[in-house]
């Protein structure tokens, strides 16, 4: 679906006062080992140096709180709008009053920034990334960090004032290759978890990061919400930025 878009347009968990909170190291063999008793909380991602993500194992309900009776805010899904495996960023873990283990996730849906809770067994094993992409809409610049250190920079084009690139905390869900240097979207495109305010796009308005055949418009604000960069920069970014990388849009 997002390929159709391209063709057309281009709270963290709060632990109980008497329960410990554990920050899990990236190389931990069992990231949920700290959930030993009811009320225990583990921090799984800081979205800067260590981020964990997973695929859906089932179409489980996403709850507003880590308990079975909490309100439903959505459902897990297996595939993105482009029919590739959906990616859920995992923030925290919590043991409920019965000792059941829950995962606090970021959810790719409108409105942007939605989070929720799912049972531990609703998600696959964790994958770990150590990268973060920061897009500064004011400075018209993107910076990729690895382990907190800047390793790549580029000037970018962002959304026009009427169709801005949304600010907030997102992540990379898709890597789309082979669109072609001479195309509107360049050789690579990345699908993010952000959604544009242009909701009538095919596929629902997923915000992408991609190349361009109009490098003269960069830096600038030429888009309907997507982030554009020169093709040499999108190629080098593709070598450095894996699926699951957090994307922070500021400015």
C-alpha positions, 0 to 999 in steps of 0.5 A: 500500500505504501508503494501505492502512496509513493507512486501517487505522492510520495507513557513510559510505564510507571512502576508501583511505588514499592516495586523495583524497576530494572533497566535491561542491558542490550546483551541480556540473555533474558530481557524479562528476567527482572519480572520476578514478582507482581509489580516488577517493571523492566525498562527494555528500550531507551530509544537512543542507545538500546531499542528492542522491537518484535513482530506479532505472533498473533492478532492479540488485543492491545490494552490501555494498561497491563491487565486483562480487563483494561480497555482495548486500543487496537489489535496487533497485526502481522503485516504493514500497509505494504504487506511486509512484517509489522514492527512493534517497538517494545518500551517496557515490561510489567508483571501484573497482580497475577504474575502475568508478564506484559509488554508496553509497545509503541503502536503504528496507528492514528493518532501518532504516538499511541502506546499500549500493552500486550501479553508477552507471548503475543510478540516474537523474540526481541531484536535489538538496534543501537541506532537512532535517527533524529530529523530536525524540521527547523534546521532541515537536517537528519542525523543518525546516531549509533551508541549515542555517537553521530555517524551520518548527517544529511540535509533534508526536505520536509513537509510544507506548512500545510502538510507538515512532517509530524513531530514525535517519536517514531521508528523504521518499519520498512525498507523498500529498495530498487525504486530507481535513481531517476524516479521521484523517490530515488533508489531507497525508501523507508516506511516509518510509523508516522502518519501524515495529516493527509489521510486520504493518501493511498495506504492511509498516509504513512510518512516515508523517508526517501531519495529524490529526482529533484535534489535542487529542492533540498534543503527545503519544505517541498513535501506532503509530509515525507522526508526527502534527501539526495540519492547519495545520502539515502544510499549511505543511510541504507547501509547504516540504518536497520529496521526498528531504528527509532526516529525522533522528529523535532523542531 
